[in-house]
Amino acid sequence: MKTPIVDFVRNYQAEGTARFHMPGHKGMGPLGCEAWDITEVAGADSLYEASGIIAESERNAASLFGSRQTLFSTEGSSQCIRAMLYLALVNRPAGTPPVVVAARNAHKAFLYAAALLDFTIVWLWPETENHSLCTCPVSPETLEQTLNALDAPPAAVYITSPDYLGNMADISALAEVCHRVGTVLAVDNAHGAYLRFLQPSRHPLDLGADLCCDSAHKTLPVLTGGAYLHISRDAPKIGGAKAALALFGSTSPSYLTLTSLDLCNAALAGDEPERIRTAAGRLGALKQDLLSWGWATVGDEPLKLTLDTAASGWNGLELAKHLRIREVEPEYADGDFCVLMVAPENTPEDLQRLADSLACAIQKAPRSHSALPLAKGEQVLSVREALFTPHETVSAAESLGRICGAPAVACPPAIPIAVSGERIGPEAVALFREYGAETVVVLKERF
């Protein structure tokens, strides 16, 4: 597969052109990558008005993902989430209200989109006891009941899959419900770009999603910030995707990131899919070993290892410290779980070091999970009203009864405990304590 962006930049370097344009480093500097970092010079195309080499590279990506349209982002899935929701809203049937039905474990970028686009959220909550802020399993039956209870179909149903712990939703069944009711399914697939290249594909687009965003940089060989916005071939007519991305993006997108997305196309057209499948097989084998050693895992994502540390008697944060001492750095840990993300670039030696580190961890008596319920606060104001009202910061202990102003949670996992505009109740305060949130942004005015 051709790499038009890479080819252009390589030729531009070779010509030795005097750079009387941005950036200020002029292609020179201590990092060694400055020569590849250009701006929209003649022939380089422009991301949000792409008609040349960027457009060609995006078409290549669309062919790899089997989409009607795949567009690049250099600002991660956060930009794509906002654009995806904008598209769902502006392309909804005339006369229907600006409503999005969403699983509660949405990334805070979803809430910022709600503030900017001013839509109403109808939350989907876990049906059974929940052990993590990161998860919110949704059954097709619950989704259908929720949709049938509305006066009109929402602009979209929004699901996060895989979630941060590696749990994957039944996208096919959820998509079937959405389409039967007359709405679109939008999926935050930030952690699952590689799913397209398994056999069979487990990517949301191939399972019935209409709109989907992937953080390419999370699981593919792409620089931080590289992401995709996908529109399915089977989706209703959805126009204006480029304009949607431009609405939420910088006018100075990183050309280094664009170059890495272009190179990733070539990798995915080559041996990267086989390397992904090999890595998934190696991790699958390691998971079996871990189970035989007494470790418990959760989630069914093929390239993510989530250890249920509570079931093995560990605190997840303590286990993360144990791993770091042995030069293994996890993606995320909290009191009950430790998450490790694997990619083809992780060598067999990496996996062996991880295995050895866990093999020497002494198993302890299982302990119960925190099992704190998600906080169902009273929605006093809309997300937009709350975020655009004067705020103040108070200690988490003093936030009880106040109105949440801005999402307060660390990244990762960037999943809000209390949503802007909600009254903070005892459940939220308990979760602030559990996840180490010491301060909370609340409205200055009292309601």
Secondary structure, DSSP 4 states (H G I P E B T S, - for coil): ---HHHHHHHHHHHHT----SSSTTTT-STTS-GGG---S-TTS--GGG--SHHHHHHHHHHHHHT-SEEEEESSHHHHHHHHHHHHHHHTSPTT---EEEEETT--HHHHHHHHHHT-EEEEE--SS----TT-----HHHHHHHHHTSSS--SEEEEESS-TT-----HHHHHHHHHHHT-EEEEE-TT-GGGGGSSS---HHHHT-SEEEE-HHHHSS--TT-EEEEE-TTSPP---HHHHHHHHS-SS--HHHHHHHHHHHHHHHTTHHHHHHHHHHHHHHHHHHHHHTT--EE---TTEEEEEGGGGT--HHHHHHHHHHTT---SEE-SSEEEEE--TTS-HHHHHHHHHHHHTSPP--------PPP----B-S-HHHHHTS-EEEEEGGGGTTSBEEE----TTT---SS-TTBBP-HHHHHHHHHTT--EEEEESS--
